[in-house]
Amino acid sequence: MRTVFKLIIPIGILMPFLADAGLPMIFIVMPVMGIAFVPVVLLEAFILLKRLHLSWKKAFNASLISNVVSTVAGIPLTWLACVILEMVVTGGKAFGVRTLWQKFLSSVVQSPWLVPYNDSSWQIPTALAALLIPFFFVSWWIEYVTARKFLSREDIARERILKAELVANLLSYSFLLLIGIVFIAYSISPNIFR
C-alpha cells in the first residue's frame, strides 16, 4: 500500500492546490468496492465452485484471496494508470459540459479524476460506471493469476480457471454496473424511487 501512496503523492503535488481541483474517484471507488466486497466474494466463490468442481471451502478461499489482491492492489494501481492516461490525453484541461459530447467526455474520459461542474450529480455515478471497464479487465487478470497459484495443487487446466474467472468477473461487475445504473437513474431523477 505504501507503494501506491508513493505513486499518488507526486500526482497530488503536480495538481494545483485549488478548491475546485476535482474529485479523485479512488475516494468513491474504494468505499463502493468495500461495500460490495462480501457479495462479490460469495458470488465469485459460487461460480468457481460450479465451474471448477471445487469444495465450498476451496472455492471460497480462492475467491477471497483473489478479491483481496484485486481490490487492495489492482484497483488503486489501475486507477493511477487511468489518471496518468487522463492527464496525457487531456493535458489537464476540462472538456466542459455544454454539449452532450462534452458531457460524455467529461464523465468518461475524465472519469479517474473528475473536474467539478455546477450540475455534476450525474457525473460521479457515470464516471464510476466508466471506470468499471478497466477495473474489470485488471481484476479478471489478477484474480486468474491469483486463483491459478492458489489452486496449483488441483488438477485444473489453466484455461478452465481463466474461463471460470471470466464468468465470475462478468457477473460480479454486472452487479457493480447495476448499482452504478441505479445511482445514475437516481441522480438524474430522484423522483424515480419515490
N, C-alpha and C positions, 0 to 999 in steps of 0.2 A: 504494500500500500504506500510505503514511503516513496517508492519509485514513481508512482502515479502523481503524488504531490510535487515531487521534484520536476516532473514534466509540466504540470499545470501552473505552477508558480511563475515560470518565465512568461507564459502567455498572459497571466494576470498583470505582470509588470508592464508588458507591452501595451495593454489596453489602457485607454485614457481613464483617469480616475474621475469619472463624472457620474452624477446620479442617474443619468439616462444611458449608461454604458451597455445595457442589455441584460438578458437573463441567460446565464449558462444553464442549459436544460439538464445537465447532470444532476442539478439540485431538485429537479422534478422527477427525473427518470429513476434515480436510486430509491426514493421512497415508494414509488409505484411498483418497482421490481421487488422491494421488500414486502409490500402488502400482498403481492401476487405469488411470492416465493413458495409458500406451502402448497397452494392449489397446483402450481406448475410442477413441483416435485412429485406430487401424488399422481397427477395426470401422466407425466412422462414415465414414472415408475410403472404405471398400469400398461402403458404402451410397450415398454421393454419386457415386462412380464409376458404379455401376449405374443409379441413378435419374436422374442428370443427364447421363449420357453424357460424362463428362469424361475427360481423360487421368489416369493414376495420379498424376502429379506435381501436377496442379492439384487433384485431389480430396484428396490427402494434405495439401497446403499449406492448403487451405480448412479441413479438419478440424483440423489442428494449430493454426492461428491462432484459430479459433473456440473450441477447447477451452482454449487458454491464457487467453483473455479470460474465458471462462465460469468456469474454475477459480480464477484469480487474483482476479478482481473479483466475479463473480456469486455464487459460493458464500459467501464471507465476508459480503457485503452482505445476502444472503438470510438467512443465519444471524442476523445482527444484527437484521434486521427481525423474525425469528421470536422472538428473545429479548425484544425490546420488546413484541411481542404477548403473549408468555407472561406477562411482568410485569403487563401491563394486565389480562389475563384472570384470573390467579391472585392478583394483589395481593401476589406474592412469598411466598405460603403454600404449603406442601406438601399434597398430596392424601392421602398415606398409601398403604399397600399392604395393608390388612387384607382388603378385598373385591376381587373380580375387577374391578369398575368402578373402584375406586381404583387398582388396578394399571394398568389401561388408561390412565386419566387421567395417572398419574404418568410413564408411559413415552411417551405420545403428545403430550398437551397440554404437558407439561413437558419435551419432548424436546430443545429447544435448550440448556437449562441444567438438567441432571438434579440432583434432590435425592438426596443419599446415603441409602441404606437398608442395613440389615444384610445382607439377601439380595438383592443387586442384580445378580447375574451375568447375568441375562436382560435387565436394563434397558438396558444400553448397546447391544447389537445391535438391540433393539426400537426404541429411540429413533433409532438410525441408519437403520433401515428407514423410520420415520415421517418423518424429515427428507428422505428421498429424494423425497417428493411435492412440496414446494415447490421443492426444488432442480431437479427435472425441468422444471417449468414455466418457471423463470427461465433454466435452461440452454438450453432449446428456443428461447426468445425471443432470448437473447443470441447464440446460435450462428446463428440465422436472420439476424439483423441483420448480424452479422459476415461470414457467408458471402455474403450478398447484396452487401455492399460489396466483398468480395474478388473476387467473380465479376461485378462490374458491367460488365466489358468483354465478357462472354459474352452470347450471345443466349438467355437463360434467363428464363422468366416467373417473377415473384416467387412465385406460387402453387406452382410446381414446387419451388422452393428451400424454401419453407415446409413442404411435404409431405415432401420428402426429409429435412429436418432433424427433422421429427416422427418419421419412421420410424427414423432414426439414433438419436435420443434415446430412443425407446421400447425399442429393442434394447439400447443401452448401459445404460440404467437398469434394464432387466430383468436384465442381467448383474450390476449392483451389488446389486439386490434379492436375487438368488440367493446372492450372497456373504453378505448380511445374514441370509438364512434359514438358511444353513449355520451361521453363528455363533450364531444363536438356538438352533438344534437342539443344537449342541454345548454351549452354556451351560446349557441345561435338563437335558441328559443326556449327559455326556462319554463314556459307555459306547457310544453310538451308533456312534462312529468307531473302536472297538477291535475 
